[in-house]
Amino acid sequence: MSNEQNEMYSKVVRAGKRTYFFDIKATKGNDLYITLTESKKTFGDEGDGNYQKHKIFLYKEDFEKFREGLDDVLAKIEELKSQQ
């Protein structure tokens, strides 16, 4: 199964110098998982552009815990911002 065939959905988020890709993919057994990719353009000494990419794989058994953790830190950020 090629990469294009197992990709079910993709969401691109451009945020300043970074681009985030949220991709839903399927395993050969049709289990869904998410890849989160951060892409950032960097420039070498000679001005040539490269992309640095960092990828996280998030599997179905971890979806809820990941969401809880993300919700928690986002709520904490809002709380801390309101105290400033």
Order of alpha helices (4+ residues) and beta strands (2+ residues): alpha-beta-beta-beta-beta-alpha
